[in-house]
Amino acid sequence: MLSQLRKDIKVIFERDPAAKSIIEVILCYPGLHALVLHRIAHYFYQKQLVIFPRLISQLNRFLTGIEIHPGAKIGDGFFIDHGMGVVIGETAEIGHNVTLYQGVTLGGTGKEKGKRHPTIGNNVVVGAGAKVLGPVEVGDHAKVGGGSVVLTNVPPSTTVVGVPGRAVIFNGKRFPHIDLDHHKLPDPVLEMFQGMQQQIDDLRYELESLERGCRHVDKAV
């Protein structure tokens, strides 16, 4: 447990420039508190207990503002920045080196049994307020823009933006490290309008060229 805690503290220093000391991180980081309490709840949940791990989960939510179901599976290197309003459902699976910002929901979309929450790959960043809903898969090295709503699978090394989320390849490259610049995202709607504007400009230029040609013909006649 202590070795795992050291790893969790190291992750915070790697991803949050606001972290100044180990004491500060231990006492003042709700994401760390939520993760430790979840590990305890998950341990008892795996022992086929129900009420006790759920009580720990409720205490976790009360203390940190972060709700993680005891059944959720979370890999190493997990970091919740700020954390208020984060919700992680029972059958959610989170890979290694994943970063969630405040207000993120990894939720379900119905009353069906079985797998009903997202599977998040390795080295994924989910921006503030984003919602990933249903048994969808978010591939390794993907990024979900803040406020996006993801309802379909996200390929690896892809950025998703918008409501509903639209997948776009960001510079067509895989990042060798965890890329936390989740504010530097493409805008597919803006790109579409820019393309339409370019087509309109091209058509206007062709029409003006035709008009000039007609005037020359009239003068010649």
N, C-alpha and C positions, 0 to 999 in steps of 0.2 A: 504493500500500500504506500509506504514512504517513497519507494523508488518511482512509483507511478506519479505520486504527487510532485516529485522533483521534475519529472518530464512535463507535467502540466504547467508548472511554474515557468519552465524554460520556454515553452510554447508561447506563453503570454508575453515574455520579454522579447521574443522574436517578432511578434506581430503587433504589439501595441507600444508605440513610442512613449505613451503617457506613463508606462510602468517605471517607477523609480527605485523601488526597493522590494526585497522579498517579503518583508513584514507588511508593506502596503498591499502587495498582491494577495497575501494570505488573508488579510483582514477586510479588504475593500473590493474584491472582485467577485460579484455575484455569479458570473459565469463559472468560475472555479468552484464556488460553493455548490452550485447546482450540479456540476459534474460529479463531485465527490458524493453528494447525497444520492445522485442517481445510481452510481456504482453500488452503493449499499442496498438500495431498493431493488436493483436488477439482480443482485446476488440472491436475495430472498425470493424474488419472483421466479428465478430458475429452480428454486426448491419447491415449486408448486404451491407456494403460499399466495394468498390473494389480498387479504385485508391489510396486513402489516406493511408490505411494500407500497400499497396505495396510500396508506397514511403517511409514509415517508415522502411520497410524491406530493401529497397535499401540503405537508410541512415545507417542502422544497419551494412550492409555488408561493406560499405565504411569505417565506423569508426572502426570496430572490426575485419574484415576479416571473419566473421561468417555469413552465409546466412540461415535464418530461414523463411520459408514461413509463412505469417500471419495465415494461416489455421491450422498449426500444433498444436496439443494438447500436452501440457507438464505438468507433475505432479509436486508435491512438492519435494524438496530435489534434484533438478536437478543441476548438476555441469559440466561445460565444462572446462577442464584443458588446458591452453594456448589458444586453440581454432582456430588458423589460419587454414582456409580451411575447416572448418566444414560446411556441407550442410544438411539441414533437409527439406524434401519435404512437400507439402501441406497436404496430408492425413496421414502423420506420426502421430503416437500416442506413447507417452513416459510416462511410469508409474512413480512411486515414487522412489526417491533415486537412480536415474540413473546417471552414470558418463560416459562422452564421452571425449576422448583425441583428440589431434589435427589431422586434416585430415580425420575425420570420415564422411562418407556419408550415410544418410538414404534416399535412392533415389528410383525412379521408374524405370520401365523396358520397357515402351511402351507408346502408345498413347491412351490406353483405358481410359474411364472415370471411376468415382467412386473411390473406395479404391485401391490405386496403390502404396502405400508406407508402410514401415514396422510398426509393432506394437511391441513396446519394453516393456517388463514386469517390475516388481518392482525389485530393488536392482541389476540391470544389469550393467556390466562394458564392454565398447566397446573400445578396444585398438587403438593406433595411426594408422591412415591410413586404418582402416578397412572399408569395404563397405558392407552395408546390403541393398539389392536391391529387390524391388517388395513388394507385400502385404504379406510378411512372418511374422511369429510371433516368437519372441525371449522370451522364458519363464522366469519366475522369477528366480533370483539368477544365471542366466547364465553369461558366460564370452565369449567375442569374442576376439580372439588374434589379435595383431597388424598385419596389412597387409592382414588379411583374407577377403575373399569375400563370403558372406552368401547369398545363393539363395533359401534355403529351410528352413522350420520351425526348430527351435532349442528347444528341450525339456527343462523343468526347471532344474536348478542345473547342467547344462551341459556346457562344454567348447568346443568352436569351433576354429579350426585352419586350415590354408591352403587355397589354391586356386584350385578349389572351396572349401568352408569351409566344414570340416568334423567334425561331432559331436563326442566327446569322453567324457565319464564320468571321471571326475577328482577326484580320490580317493573315488568315490562313496558316497560323503557326501555333505550335504547342509550347506552352511556357515551361521552362525547366524548373521553375520554382512556383510557389504559391503566389499568384498575382492578386494583390489586394486592391489594385486600382479599379474598383468596381464602378467608379463614376465615369470612367473613360469608355463609354459604350457607344456603338453605332446606333443610328436611329433609322430603321427601315422605312418608316412613314415619311420622314423628311427626304430620304433618298428617293422614294417614289415620286414625291412632288417635284424634286429637283429634276428628275428624269423627264417628267411631263412638261416642266417649264422649258427644258432644253428642246424637246420636240416642238413645242409651240413656237419657240424662237426660230427653229430651223424652217418651219412651215411659213412663218411670217417673212423670213428672208427670201424664200422661194417665190412667194406671192409678189413681193416687192420687185424682185428681179423680172418676173413675168410682166408686171405693170410697166416697168421701165422699157422692156422690149417692145410692148404694144405701142408706147408713146413714140418710140423711134420709127416704128413701121408707119404710124399715122403721119408723122412729119414727112417721111420719105414719099408717101402717096400725095 
